[in-house]
Amino acid sequence: MAKKPSGKHPAPLSHTTRVTVRFKEADALGIVWHGHYVTYLEDARQALGVAIGLSYEDFLAHDYFAPLVDLKLQYKAPARYGDRLDVAATMHYSEVPKLVTSYEIRRAKDGALLATAETTQVLTTRKGELVLNFPPFFDKVREQWALGALKVSAKTQDSPYA
């Protein structure tokens, strides 16, 4: 699922967020309802965005939106109430104004792979018009990325969004 660096693009940027499965996210058997995985992905994507200057707040501050237009999610094994999950979000460099992020969700205690996913977001104006060129604030992030100047912590961080 993850894109391999082609040599002309900088390496993908990754960040891992830890979430704890809450009681309300599990069914009567203690298994996480499938829709909650999307929230875990969003928590990890936002944490990565905050780390590199492409958070929701950054887009809004410049009058842009980044709506999700595609989601692929494969379930491998169930997460259960009380599990601590490491959600790795990896953003891939793009030549067009969009955000492509791949994910792995693993159980922290044993590293078991529970799900993989990929999302694509496009950029729009506040009026909903598709953006065909990178906005200046996004171009600055891309320049730093291409220079290898963006540093993302390899340390797993607890989600501030849970």
C-alpha positions, -999 to +999 in steps of 0.1 A: +000+000+000+027+025+009+044+042-020+081+036-025+103+066-029+111+070-066+144+088-060+131+121-073+108+126-043+118+130-007+111+102+017+077+100+032+070+116+066+058+093+094+044+098+129+030+073+153+001+082+177-010+059+205-047+056+213-064+036+240-097+018+230-124+033+252-155+014+265-178+033+242-159+022+211-165-015+217-195-037+212-209-062+237-181-087+229-155-060+236-145-057+199-141-023+184-168-013+160-154-009+125-163+028+121-141+038+150-109+029+131-116+059+109-113+082+140-080+065+149-067+073+114-079+109+117-062+113+151-029+101+136-032+122+105-039+153+125-009+146+148+013+143+118-001+174+103+005+194+135+042+181+135+049+194+099+027+225+096-002+209+077-029+206+104-065+215+100-058+248+118-030+256+093-054+250+063-082+271+079-058+299+088-051+302+051-087+298+040-084+263+026-100+230+033-086+195+028-116+172+024-111+135+023-121+121-011-109+085-008-105+060+020-093+024+017-093+004+049-084-033+054-091-050+087-067-077+096-076-086+133-099-070+159-090-044+184-106-048+218-117-026+247-086-015+266-061-022+239-035+004+233-030+010+196-001+025+178-014+042+147+014+051+122+005+078+097+028+082+067+024+111+043+037+107+008+051+135-013+029+146-042+035+167-073-002+178-073-021+196-045-033+166-025-024+147+006-019+109+004-014+092+037-010+055+044-015+039+079-008+009+100-027+002+132-009-022+155-016-034+190+011-019+212+017-048+235+025-074+208+029-054+176+001-074+159-011-057+127-048-049+131-055-027+100-039-009+071-054+021+053-048+049+028-065+082+025-065+109-001-074+145+005-077+173-021-075+210-015-104+234-019-112+270-012-138+279+014-163+281-015-156+245-024-135+252-055-108+226-063-073+240-059-051+232-088-018+248-075-002+245-041-010+275-019+021+294-007+020+280+029+018+244+016+046+252-009+069+263+020+062+229+037+070+211+005+103+230+000+114+221+036+104+185+030+124+183-003+154+198+015+151+172+043+145+199+068+112+186+082+118+165+113+091+143+127+095+127+161+100+089+158+087+086+194+052+073+198+029+100+214-004+096+231-032+111+211-044+145+225-077+140+206-090+109+224 
